[in-house]
Amino acid sequence: MYIWAVLNTFIMVTLDWNNLPFGYVKTDFNVRSFYRDGKWSKPEVSDSEYINIHIAATGLHYGQEAFEGLKAYRGKDGKIRVFRWEENAKRLLSSAEGIKMAPVPMDLFKEAVFLAIKKNEKFVPPYGSGASLYVRPLLYGSGAEVGVKPAKEYTFLVFVTPVGPYFKGGVKPVNMLICRDVDRAAPLGTGTIKIGGNYAASLKAIVRAHDEGYGNVLFLDAKEKKYVDECGPANFFGIKNNVYVTPLSSSILPSITNKSLITLAESMGIKTERRPIPVEELAEFEEAGACGTAAVISPIAKIVDADAGKIYEFCKDGKPGPVSMQLYTRLVKIQYGEEADPFGWTTIIE
Ligand SMILES: Cc1ncc(COP(=O)(O)O)c(C=O)c1O
């Protein structure tokens, strides 16, 4: 058994790295830790893709569930780099606090994430394929309750899956649909944390946007429907007069990619503003994009506000704008270790 486990670590995986989907691909191991009697257990490695869950677990009934998404990249030098894991760990702490779950300490988060990557090292796609290893930490209430209250027991698990580049054959601008009859999150609700309920609430709008041929949906603020909130599973930004503008809102997820792009923009002499963006201001942007871990930047070609009878167009020549591309290229180079990382964003897995 032991010999097989050792051998298995060295067996090459023959996946079609250049044609991986952005979807689930089975890997060998995941890592689990359990919170009981006020303590987290030492992370353990499992080779099962399944969990055994109590029928009255609060994660199933009352939405006590939060997750994260980060990536590991095989660099030009062959080393594996994890991008800004501390930010994901902090965001998971804030999600746990937001829905009263046991917090996952930063060192446990790191240990579980790094262990999951190391145990599945052979699934980290080769440099040059444009693919990466997506890391999905998950925290849920696993203790049984029937009344509406937080569980006493929690499960923290981390699985990984190799994912292809979001855009195969180069970055392509996408179209977005403004959906005025679906709200993803309320102003004083849970939009700023990464819990499953927000995604359940967004599915109706996302499915409609996809069915109508759009790349995704652009949500407006839930209270007044006057300001841009965020795009499906990504933050919004616009560029005008060499200024990077992104929404300030109490119902959007604090994107780690957005935060990184803001730092990069400033380092490149581009001014940045985080403020409410009135919908009509969309007409003034020269470039617009959605940003997040999956694609880094998805440039937006067109935003359709069907109910208001308006269409906002960007990149009229069908190509992503120059500022978006500059930012995209710099961030991706740092992630793959092609360029120095002056901000200390990447951690090499030894
Ligand atoms: C709702 C939402 N907004 C924004 C983002 C982008 O966040 P990040 O850049 O941390 O991936 C995501 C993805 O995690 C998301 O699900």
The ligand as a Gaussian input file, in Angstrom:
#p B3LYP/6-31G(d) Opt

LIG

0 1
 C      -19.280000      37.176000      -6.488000
 C      -17.830000      37.266000      -6.793000
 N      -17.274000      38.475000      -6.966000
 C      -15.967000      38.615000      -7.236000
 C      -15.137000      37.510000      -7.344000
 C      -13.685000      37.687000      -7.638000
 O      -12.931000      37.481000      -6.487000
 P      -11.433000      36.981000      -6.553000
 O      -10.700000      37.988000      -7.350000
 O      -10.981000      36.969000      -5.146000
 O      -11.459000      35.653000      -7.193000
 C      -15.669000      36.236000      -7.186000
 C      -14.801000      35.049000      -7.265000
 O      -14.360000      34.577000      -6.249000
 C      -17.031000      36.103000      -6.898000
 O      -17.567000      34.893000      -6.740000

